[in-house]
Amino acid sequence: VFILNNRILTISRQFGSGGRTIGKEVASILGVPCYDQELIELFAKESGFSENMVAELDEHSAKRKLFSDRANQARQDVYLQRALWVAQEKAILKLAQQGPCVIVGRCAGHILQDANCLRTYIHAEESLRAKRIVEVYGETGEDPLQRIRDKDKRRKEYYQRYTGKKCGDAANFHIALDSGSLGIDTCVNILAHLF
Amino acid sequence: VFILNNRILTISRQFGSGGRTIGKEVASILGVPCYDQELIELFAKESGFSENMVAELDEHSAKRKLFSDRANQARQDVYLQRALWVAQEKAILKLAQQGPCVIVGRCAGHILQDANCLRTYIHAEESLRAKRIVEVYGETGEDPLQRIRDKDKRRKEYYQRYTGKKCGDAANFHIALDSGSLGIDTCVNILAHLF
């Protein structure tokens, strides 16, 4: 069992729920670092994966065609994904040992399940999330609701493959918040208070 | 769409999680009524079901043998359960219209999903819940962990049959709290503050 003396806040979140924003705001209030894209870069460097390759392989990996032969490609994908997962686990454990922090995404709550961390989940109704992604990330030509559903599907597959747990199950978290109904500020206040 | 001007707190909870205690304490802090057993009595009287019959039919209904002929019994059970559900819906809507209150269990969050209510879920690890039910309800001769698992199974079936939703899914609630890790007092404080 891996025990930490530090306090870590992990945030698992639905796309467009504002989970990353909430993480950054809580971290800012508490004066601790928030790891998100930084985390990808760190584990990429640690494991020898180039940043681009990590970004490509990650959640979208099933759709990528990196190799010409299809059967070979599938085997390589599985191998690379597992290597990526191991590198990511190592990076998250290392970050968690460096001191109190907020970690958004990357199944960090699962990886740190035996550590002294507060595991949180941020979700919201898909119509509210569709509106938010257009505001935050802009239009892409694709229907925002379809972008939400595609991303939800990929994250669900990723989460379940690597954790063996049901995605969005309240039992996986100490606290789960509906940011659409409660509002981002209320979520930030509750988490900063608990941390 | 059914709109309330009152504030209602609904608590869905795992057996032994302390959800009922949390509901009663929040209601006490806020000076509003908490409906639990009272609710059964009320809808029983409203619908003409006797209190004993309601208690028997409720979550345990699948196990009861009220009629001698098995096929006939199954049909009667389905009929009575549906009638009970309708009576319960009516009672919860009526209670919700009477003023601010806390309602524990009975799928009230689902029934009041279009109303101005805060839907909460209280859960905890099964080992902690097994310990708690012995403290609160006493020994029964049956293994506490087995009591927890049997009750979880019945509640899950009941919830899914009547709401069509996955039991324990964070998306069904505005806030879901792990009372085992956070502690009952922290849960009470967060909910009283939000309400």
Boltz contact constraints between the chains, C-beta under 6 A:
constraints:
  - contact:
      token1: [A, 121]
      token2: [B, 170]
      max_distance: 6.0
  - contact:
      token1: [A, 123]
      token2: [B, 170]
      max_distance: 6.0
  - contact:
      token1: [A, 123]
      token2: [B, 171]
      max_distance: 6.0
  - contact:
      token1: [A, 168]
      token2: [B, 169]
      max_distance: 6.0
  - contact:
      token1: [A, 168]
      token2: [B, 170]
      max_distance: 6.0
  - contact:
      token1: [A, 168]
      token2: [B, 171]
      max_distance: 6.0
  - contact:
      token1: [A, 169]
      token2: [B, 168]
      max_distance: 6.0
  - contact:
      token1: [A, 170]
      token2: [B, 121]
      max_distance: 6.0
  - contact:
      token1: [A, 170]
      token2: [B, 123]
      max_distance: 6.0
  - contact:
      token1: [A, 170]
      token2: [B, 168]
      max_distance: 6.0
  - contact:
      token1: [A, 170]
      token2: [B, 170]
      max_distance: 6.0
  - contact:
      token1: [A, 170]
      token2: [B, 176]
      max_distance: 6.0
  - contact:
      token1: [A, 171]
      token2: [B, 123]
      max_distance: 6.0
  - contact:
      token1: [A, 171]
      token2: [B, 168]
      max_distance: 6.0
  - contact:
      token1: [A, 174]
      token2: [B, 178]
      max_distance: 6.0
  - contact:
      token1: [A, 174]
      token2: [B, 181]
      max_distance: 6.0
  - contact:
      token1: [A, 174]
      token2: [B, 182]
      max_distance: 6.0
  - contact:
      token1: [A, 175]
      token2: [B, 177]
      max_distance: 6.0
  - contact:
      token1: [A, 176]
      token2: [B, 170]
      max_distance: 6.0
  - contact:
      token1: [A, 176]
      token2: [B, 176]
      max_distance: 6.0
  - contact:
      token1: [A, 177]
      token2: [B, 175]
      max_distance: 6.0
  - contact:
      token1: [A, 178]
      token2: [B, 174]
      max_distance: 6.0
  - contact:
      token1: [A, 181]
      token2: [B, 174]
      max_distance: 6.0
  - contact:
      token1: [A, 182]
      token2: [B, 174]
      max_distance: 6.0
